């Protein structure tokens, strides 16, 4: 497929049935036959759904004016509902199979799928408009059987509760399933079995749904990081990081998955951060801000997309290449200080300083210690310092190699308000003095007033990205927010 060719983005069943964009006559003929079959199944499904709805309404009406003598008649109605549900499930499973086949055909340019095509297939799987995750074969049979038992048990529980309410012990004896069980025990056992059916339903359905979902996410992950086929897989190697950008993300998506579970952490992130900016990334816990930080720093790798940091695309790098990249380009400050207790302040800073192999780029340690305000503590050990002082040492160690970008993950999370102000002032001063790009991730909205750029993240998406034209000083911050 040509690199510039448009892909078929499917959002509704109408898009799926639209063959106007299909040029391959053989594929068009094959898809036309499947669409005809799909249309017939949809008509049948609609007919059964209406019949089931009518049957359910009649059953619910009779259940409201339920008398004990009509137990057998209502139980027969439950059987009829289960039969219609079974037919509905079977048709839905066929529709699911054809739908997924059509989605694959819409997005298949050759004998195998490329990145954009796989992304479109995953997007369709995530789209609620498509019935494409219904189990087939044995799993479907188990699901139908479990559903039927669940319906019968619910009816039985209603019947037992009615006996208890009316206190009709004679009828209870006639309908008793096992001798020796009291009414209360039968109610408890029925409730337990209903819960068991509900758990089985979730397990059977989710196991199938996520295994299919995970299969395509795994394919996407594998093809995105395959270095040898980058051009064939539509990774644009010609994109050049703009001269004034330190960070540039394009369509970055991140999934965490195993065989049975898929979680989409980041959703098509597009972002540009210029050199020398002071950036604050805000977001509540679980919003995806730390995952975003990990991808930018090369601690983790995106499932798909392009991650350009300091002129390098990180998505196709190996673990050892990423380690080397972080060593030369990134300074990272954690909430915990991670200082070596048996080394002095100066020796801890020298560890970071020696990571920079280019001696010309290294910062002067004496000057750095003075700027950070810990020059008089350079011969002390970490245990002789306060929490804020230890964090200063941690910052000095990260800055000593003169990184292109310095990242802070909740860097003031372990200190009090006064020490937070001092640490934040230090970040601002380092940004101004050394023109280092600073990116701080936090949930504290107060920090946004300091930044030149503010990025707000929620539910794995950037919901706001704006430039702060008038950053405040530390003393102007309103800590009572």
N, C-alpha and C positions, 0 to 999 in steps of 0.2 A: 504494500500500500504506500502510496506517495505520502511523504512527510507532511504535506500541507492539506491532505485530504480531510474532509469533515467527517466526524464520527457521528453515529446516530444516537443522540441522547434520548433515552426513553423514559417518559414520566407517566404515561397513561397507556391503557390497552389500545386506544385509538392510534397512538404512535407506533405501537408494536405491529399493528395491522397495516400500517402505511407502507406500501411497497414502492412508492414513487421514487425513493432515493436508491433503490436496489438496481444496479446496472447489469449484474451477472444474470443472464437469462435462465441458466440451469438452477441457480440458487433461488431466483424469483419463482420458478415453477414449483420447486420443492416447498417453499414458504407458503405459496398460494394454497397448496393442498392442506397444509397444516392449519392455516387460517380458516379454511372451510370446515375442517373437523372441529376446530375450536369454537366456531359459531354455533354448530349443532349442539355441542356439549353445553354451551352457555344457555341455549333455549331450554334444553332438558333440565339443567340445574335450576333455572328460573321457575319452571313448572313444579319441580319437586319442592323447592323452597316455599312456594305459595301454598302447596298442599300441606307441608309440614307446619307452616304458620297457622293454617286453619285448624289442623289437628291439635296443635298446642293450645290454641285459644279455647277450643271445646273442652280439652282436658282440664285446663285451669278453671274454667267455669264450673264444671262438674265437681272438681276438687273442693271448691269453696262451699258447695252445698252437699258435701260428702256425708253419706250415711253408711254405717258399717256394713249394711247388707249389700251395698254395691261394690264391695272390695274386688270381686272377680272381674266385673265389667271394667272398672278403672285400671286394673292390672293389665287387662287386654289392650286398653288404650296406650299404656306405657310400652307394650310390645310393638304396637303399630308405629309409635313415635320412634322407637329404636330402629325399626326396619327402614323408615324414611331417612333417618339420620345416617344409617349405613350407606344407603344409595347416594345420599348427598356427599358423604366423605369420599366414596369411590369416584364420583364424577369430578370432584374438586382435585383429587389426586391426578386424574388424567389431564385436567386443565393445567395443573401445575407442571406436569411433564412436558406438555406441548409449549406452554409459555416459556419455560426455561430454554427449550430447544430453539424457539424463535428468537429469544434474546441473544443466544449464542450466535445464531446465524446472522442476525442484524449486525453483530460486532465482530464478525470473523472475516479478516482480509485475506487469509491464506490458510495453510494447514494448521497453523498455530496462532494463538492470540498474542497481540503485543500489549504494552502497558496501558495505553488509553482504552483499548477494548476491554481488558480485564477490569479496569476502573469502572467502566460503564456497566459491566455485568454485576459488579459488587453494588453499584448505586441502585440497580434494578432490584437486587436482592433486599436492599435496605428500604426499598419503596413499598409502602403498604398497599399501593394500587394493584400489585401483582400477587396472585396466589401461586407462589412458586416454591414454598417450603413445606408442602404437605408430604408426609412419608409415603413410601410405596411398599409393596410386598408384605413381608412378615410384620414389620413395624406398624403398617396401616391396620392389619388384622388385629394386632394387639390393642391398638388405639380404639378401634371400633368396639371390641369386646369389653374393654375397660369402661368405655363411655356407656355402654348398655347396662353393665352391672351398676354403675354409678346412678343411673336413672332409676333403676329398680329399687336400689337401697334408699334413695331419697323418698320414694313413694312409701316404702315400708316404714321409714321413720315417721312420716306423717301419720300413717295408720296406727302405729304404736302410741304415738303421742295423743291421738284421739281416744284410744282405749283408756289411756291413763286419765285423760281429762273427764271422760264420761263414766269412768270407773266400772266398765263392763267386763268383769272377770270371766264370765261364761264364754263370751265370744273370743277372748284372749286364749282360753284353753283350746278352742276349736282351731285357731290359726297358728298356734304355737309351733315353732319349727323344731326345736330340740327340747326334750323333756328335761326337767330339773332346772330350767332357766327362769328366773323371775322376770317380771315386766321391766324393772329398772335395769337389770343386767342385759336384757335384749336391746334396750334403747342405747345403752353405753356401747355395746358391741357393734350395733349398726352405725353409730356415729364414728366409731373408730375405723370401720370398713369404708365409710364414705371418704374420710380423710385419706386413707390409704389409696383409694381410687384417684383422688385429686392429685396426690403426689406422683402416682404412676403416670397419670396423664401428662403432667408437667415434664417428668423425666423422659418419657417416650418422645414427646413432641419436641422438646428442647434439644435432646440428644441428636435428633435428625436435623433440626433447623440449624443448629450451630455447627454440626459437622460439615454440612453443605457450605455454609457461610465461611467457615474456617478454611475449607479446601481452596476457595477462590482467593481469600486473603493471603494464604500461604503462597499461592502462585504469583500474586502481585509482589509480595515481599521478595520472593526468589528472583523474579525477572528484573525487578528494580535495582538489585545489587549485583547483577551479573555484568561484570566489567567488559567481557569480550564482545557482548552484543549491544552496547549502548546505542549505537546508531540505528540498528534494526529495531530496537525497542522504543524508539521515539523519544529518547532522552536527548534534549537539545544541548549538544556540546559546544555550540557556537555562541551561546549566551555569555556575554562578558559582564562581569561585575562592574557596575557603573563606577567611575573614578572616585566619586565622593561617598560611596557606600561601603560601610564596614561589614554589614550583614544584609543578605538579600535572600528571602525565601519565596519560592514559587510553588503553589499548589501542594504544600506539605501536608501529608496525612500520616497519622500514626495509629496503628492497631496493636493491641496486645492480645495474643491468642494462643490457644493450644488446640488439641483435637476437638474438644467439646465446648469451648467458650471463646467468644470474640468480644472485645471491648474497643470501641473507636474513641481514642483519647483526643486526637487533634483532627479537625475537619477542614481540609483545603485552606491552609494558612498561607496568606500572601503578605509579605512584610519587607520593608526597607528601613535600615537604620544607618544613618550617615556617620562618617568618621568624626570622632571628637564629641559626639552627642552624649548627654547624660540622660539615660532612659530608665524609667520605672515601669515595670510590668506588674499590674495589679490584678487580683482575682481571688475569690474565696477558695477555701480548701476543696480540692477535687475538680477545679475548673480547667486544669491542664497547663497551668503556668509553669510548674516545675518540669513537666514533660517537654514543654517548648524550650525551656532553658537548657535541658539536657541535650536536646537535638542541636541547638545552636552551638553548644560548647563541644560537641563531639563525644559526650559521655554515652549518648544513645544515638541511634540512627533512625531516620524517618522510614516508614514503610514505602512511601512513594513521594515523588516531588523532587525539587532541587534545593539544596541548602548550601548557599555560597557564603563562606565566612573568611574574611581577609583574602579574598581572591581564589579560594579553593572550594570545589564542590565536594561536600563530605559524604554524600550518599553512596558513592562507589568505593570508599576507602576501607581497607582492612582494619582490624583491631590494632595492629602494630602501627599502621599509618596514622590512625586517629590519635594514638598515644603520642606519637612524634609531633603531630599537629598541635595537640594541647600543650605539650612541653614547650614549643617554640612561640605559640601565638596567644595562649589563654592564661589569664590569672583568675583563680577561682577562690572565693572566700565563703566558707560555710558558716552555719550558725555555731557549730562546734569549732574550736580553735585548731585542734589537731597539731599542737606543737610537740616537739620531742622533749620530754621532761629532763633528760640528762645533758641537754645542750643549752648554752646561754642564749640570750636574745640575739646577739650578733651571729652566733653560729647557726641558729634557726633561720635567720634572714639569708645567710650565705648559701644555704641549701637551695633556696629559690634562685639566688644570684647565679649559681654555677650551672643551672639548667640551661641558661642562655650560652650557647657555644660561641656566638659572635661577640667577642669582648667589647667591640665598639658600641654595641647596643646596650650593654649592661649599665644600670644606673650606679652612681656613686653611693656606696652604702652609707658613708658618714652623712652625706647630704640628705639621703632618704630618711635615715633615722631622725635627723634634725627636723625635717618637714613633718614627719609623722608624730614627733614629740616624744620619742622614747630613747633619745641618744644617751641620756643620763642613766638609763636602765640596761644598757647593752651588755653589761657583764653579769646581770642577774639571771636566775633560772626561772622558768615559767611559774613554778609554785610560789615564787616570791612576788608575783604580780597580781593585780586585781583582774576581774573578768574583762573589763574594758581595755586594760593595758595589754592583756593577752591577745585580744582581738586586733589591736593596733599592730602587734608583732606579726600576726597572721596576714594582715594587709600589706605590711612591709615586705614579708617573704614573697607574696604574690607579685608585688610591684617591682622587686629587685631585678628581675630578668627583662623588665621593660616590655610587658606584653602589649599586643595591639589592642586587646579588649580585656577588661576586667569585669568579672561577674560576681555578684553577691546574692546568695540565696538566703533570705531572711537574716542578713548579717547583724542585725541588732536584736534578734529574738531572745538572746540569753542575757541581756544587760538591762539596766534600769533606764528611765527617761533621760537623765542627765548624761549618762554615758552614751546613749543612743544619739543625742545631739552632737557629741564630740566625734563619734564615728562617722556620722553623716557629713559633718563639716569636713572631715578628712577626705571622704570620697569627692566632695565638691572641689576641694583644694587640689587634689591629685588630677582631677579632670581638667582644671584650668591650667595648672602648671605644666603638666606633661602632655596635654591634649589627648589623653588616653580615653577611648570610648568606654563608658561605664554603663553597665546594665544591672539593675537591682530588681530582684523578684521579691514581692512582699504582698501581704493582704492588708497592710496599713495604708489607708488612703491619704494620710498626712504627708507621706513622702512624695506624692504626686506634685505638690507645690514647688519642690526643689528641682524637678526634672525639666529638661528642655523638650523632651518628648514623653508622652504618657500613653501606654498601651494597656487597655482593659480586656481581660480574657474571661470568658464564661462558657461552660459546656463545650470546651474544646474549640471555641471560635473567638476571633478578635471582634469584639463588639464595639470598640472605640479605639481610635488611633489618632492622636492630635498633637500639635506642637504647642508647647507652653511658651509664649513670646515674652512673658515677664516672670521668670522663676524667682521665687522668694529666697531670702537668706535664712539661715538656721534660726536666727532670733525672731524672724517674722512668722514662723510656723505657729499654727494654732493647735497646740497639743491637747486641747479639750474636746476636739472633734469626736 
